[in-house]
Amino acid sequence: MLYLTDDSTTRIKKWLSQNPGKKVRLSIKTAGCTGFMYEVTLDEKFNIEDDFAIKYDDFDILVEHKYFHTIDGATLDYVTDTKSMSSHFELVSNPNEKARCGCGESFTV
């Protein structure tokens, strides 16, 4: 299960309304000083052999099967940093993470 904050749900709904036919994909890529980084993007491809869709009220989040154990029980948030005037999706409270780098951008499981 992947939990969503109200902020992430609001942002996803707005994002999808501006991009008809797209779906949200949560993926993990090799990056950073501790090994992995989360990435939230728009996608239109769904492959039943590789992906599963986590269903919410009126949208899905796509995740590759191989990453399910990595995100299971985590919470997706949408964070706004007023100092840098930037915002981004962030996976928080992930019980599967063993460590995060000092800046918080990458993790290990």
C-alpha positions as semicolon CSV with decimal commas, in nm:
position;residue;x (nm);y (nm);z (nm)
1;M;0,000;0,000;0,000
2;L;0,113;0,354;-0,077
3;Y;-0,040;0,633;0,128
4;L;-0,096;0,985;-0,003
5;T;-0,106;1,313;0,185
6;D;-0,376;1,567;0,103
7;D;-0,111;1,787;-0,061
8;S;0,007;1,509;-0,292
9;T;-0,349;1,413;-0,384
10;T;-0,435;1,774;-0,469
11;R;-0,120;1,814;-0,680
12;I;-0,175;1,485;-0,864
13;K;-0,534;1,577;-0,952
14;K;-0,424;1,917;-1,081
15;W;-0,134;1,765;-1,275
16;L;-0,358;1,505;-1,440
17;S;-0,625;1,763;-1,526
18;Q;-0,355;1,956;-1,715
19;N;-0,230;1,639;-1,890
20;P;-0,526;1,434;-2,015
21;G;-0,450;1,071;-2,101
22;K;-0,147;1,058;-1,873
23;K;-0,096;0,860;-1,554
24;V;0,134;0,921;-1,260
25;R;0,431;0,686;-1,231
26;L;0,639;0,637;-0,918
27;S;0,976;0,487;-1,004
28;I;1,311;0,432;-0,844
29;K;1,639;0,503;-1,016
30;T;2,003;0,454;-0,925
31;A;2,134;0,788;-0,803
32;G;2,280;0,984;-0,515
33;C;2,531;0,893;-0,253
34;T;2,328;0,615;-0,089
35;G;2,212;0,432;-0,399
36;F;1,852;0,508;-0,502
37;M;1,624;0,803;-0,567
38;Y;1,247;0,824;-0,602
39;E;1,104;0,983;-0,915
40;V;0,744;1,086;-0,983
41;T;0,664;1,146;-1,350
42;L;0,379;1,143;-1,597
43;D;0,348;0,840;-1,824
44;E;0,098;0,700;-2,069
45;K;0,232;0,347;-2,087
46;F;0,111;0,058;-1,873
47;N;0,253;-0,291;-1,918
48;I;0,059;-0,560;-1,731
49;E;0,371;-0,779;-1,711
50;D;0,591;-0,512;-1,552
51;D;0,356;-0,267;-1,380
52;F;0,076;-0,255;-1,133
53;A;-0,164;0,031;-1,072
54;I;-0,242;0,149;-0,722
55;K;-0,601;0,272;-0,744
56;Y;-0,724;0,583;-0,567
57;D;-1,061;0,757;-0,595
58;D;-1,024;0,895;-0,945
59;F;-0,667;0,819;-1,054
60;D;-0,403;0,547;-1,051
61;I;-0,035;0,555;-0,962
62;L;0,177;0,318;-1,170
63;V;0,467;0,130;-1,010
64;E;0,684;-0,145;-1,152
65;H;0,629;-0,479;-0,979
66;K;0,996;-0,498;-0,880
67;Y;0,962;-0,181;-0,667
68;F;0,651;-0,276;-0,471
69;H;0,847;-0,411;-0,171
70;T;1,052;-0,089;-0,164
71;I;0,753;0,148;-0,136
72;D;0,508;-0,070;0,057
73;G;0,381;0,126;0,357
74;A;0,537;0,459;0,252
75;T;0,362;0,795;0,218
76;L;0,383;1,017;-0,090
77;D;0,384;1,387;-0,002
78;Y;0,407;1,705;-0,207
79;V;0,649;1,941;-0,038
80;T;0,687;2,315;-0,095
81;D;1,012;2,479;0,014
82;T;0,953;2,851;0,064
83;K;1,327;2,928;0,095
84;S;1,418;2,789;-0,247
85;M;1,073;2,859;-0,390
86;S;1,050;2,504;-0,523
87;S;0,817;2,210;-0,478
88;H;0,842;1,839;-0,542
89;F;0,699;1,498;-0,459
90;E;0,876;1,315;-0,179
91;L;0,831;0,969;-0,033
92;V;0,826;1,002;0,344
93;S;0,785;0,761;0,632
94;N;0,903;0,463;0,428
95;P;0,943;0,168;0,665
96;N;1,163;-0,012;0,408
97;E;1,443;0,245;0,397
98;K;1,758;0,153;0,585
99;A;1,930;0,491;0,545
100;R;1,912;0,829;0,369
101;C;2,195;1,052;0,260
102;G;2,260;1,375;0,448
103;C;2,067;1,592;0,201
104;G;1,774;1,348;0,199
105;E;1,762;1,296;-0,177
106;S;1,877;0,934;-0,196
107;F;1,822;0,624;0,012
108;T;1,913;0,259;0,055
109;V;1,696;-0,044;0,132
